[in-house]
Amino acid sequence: MLGYLPLEKDTWDRKLAASRESYWSFVQDLVINPGDAQAPGDHPLNQDTSSNWKSFFEENRVLQQINFDTRRLYPDISFFQLRTEFPCVLEGIGKLRDRVENGVLETSEVRESRKGIQNVLKPKSGDLFASISESEKANEAHWEVVERILFIYAKINKG
């Protein structure tokens, strides 16, 4: 087991529990949503080096590459597409894929009547991610766990 678990099988449960607790501590400390704890004057357009938003957008560049690679992780092995037994259940920590998935920009048509009154027509409905069912959105696949682990690793080991 590459030295991860001790040789004494009796201590495996304690070691796994301690390792999982340490991992969740890393997740809480390192996966930060800058909108949750805003400092005065810190906003998405702030280019100050101490801005939480600036680091958030820089991290998203790395996360985008991790997301792209983990989605393609061994597509011929169904394990990575299956639901995990240990999803992220921490409050305020969403799925990392949600940070980098393309959103849908809604548009509306504006028509002007003969009297010069402008009417905004209802936008056409259509979700680019309609192929993902609601249950799949609520659950977490193994590739998403790998994504989170690699993101944490990238934040700890910059460079």
N, C-alpha and C positions, 0 to 999 in steps of 0.2 A: 504493500500500500504506500510505497514511497516515503515511509516514515511519518505519514500524517497521523495515523492512529498508533497508540502505544501497543506493545506486544501483548500486554495483559488485557484479555477480552473484557474482563470485569469493569475496566475503566473507560471503555469505548463510549458509553452513553454520556458520562460526565464530560469527556473530551469533546464530543459532538455538540453537546448543549453549550459548552463554553465557546466553541468556535462559531456556532451560529449566533450567539449573543454578541460576540466581537464583530462579526460581519454586519449585523443589523445596526450596530453602533456606527460602523463606517458609513453605512447607507444614510443614516440620519444626519451625520456630520457633513457628508460630502455631496449628497444630492440636494441641492438648494434651489428653491424657487425664489428668485429675487423679489417677486411681488408680495411674498408673505411677510418679510421683515424689511420694509423700506426705511432707509435712512432719509432724513430731510434732504431734499435736493437731488436724491437719486431717482432717476427716471430712465426709461429705455433708450433715450438719445444721449445720455450722459457718457462722455468719452474719457472721464477721469479714470486713472489707473486703479483707484480704489473702489470704483463703482461695481456693485454686485451685478448690475445689468451687463456691463462690458464683459466681465468674466463669464456670465451666463451665455452670451452669444459666442464667445470664443470656444467655450466648452461644447456648444452645440455643433460646431464644425467637426470636432473629434467624434462626438456622438453620432453625427450623421454618417460618418464612414463606418463606425462600429455597427450601427443599425443596418446599413446596406450589406455589410459582410455577414452579420449573424442571421439575417433573414435567409441567406443562401447557404447556411450551414448544413452540409450533408443532406441535400434535398431527397436523396434516395433512402435515407434512414428516417423513419417516421417519428422516432423518439423526440427529436427537436421540435416537432410540430405539435406534440401532445401536451395536454395540460399538466402543469407541475403540481406537486403536492405541497410545495412551499412558496406560494405567491407572496408578493410584497403586500403586507397588511398595515404598514405604518401610516398613521394619519398625516395627511398633507404631502405624501410622497406618491405621485402618480406613476403611471407607466412611462418609462423613458421614451418609448416609441412615440408617445403623444407629443413630445417636445419637438420632434423633427418631421412628423408626418405632414404632408402638404395639406393645407386647409383648402376649403372651397370658398372662393370669392363669389359672393352673390351679387348679381347685377339686376337692375330693374329697368324697364323701358319707361320712358317719360313721353307722354303724348300731350300735345297742346290742343285744346278745344278751339272752336271758332271764336269764342269770346275771349281767348287768351289765357284761359285757366289751364294750368299744368296738372296733369293727372299722372301719378306714379302707379304703374301696373304691377301686379303681384309678380314676384320673381318665379321663374320656373323652378320646380323642385327637382332635385337630382343630387344624390350623394355619390361622390367618387368612390367612397369606401363602402358602398351598399353591399358588396360581396362579402364583407365581414359581418357575420351575424352578431346580434347583441350579446349572446352567451360567449362568443369568442372574444368580444371586446372586454367583457367583465372578467374573464379568466386570463391566466398568464401561461404562456407556453414556455417550454424549456429554453428555446432560443432567446426569449426575453430575459430569462435568468442569466444566461451567458452574456447577454448584452449589458446587464447591470454590473456583473462581475468585471467585465473588461473595461467598462466606464470607470468604476472605482479604481481599478488597477492603473488606468491612464491618468487619473487625477493624482494618485499617490506618486507615480513614477513619471513625472513630466520630463520631456526632453527627448 
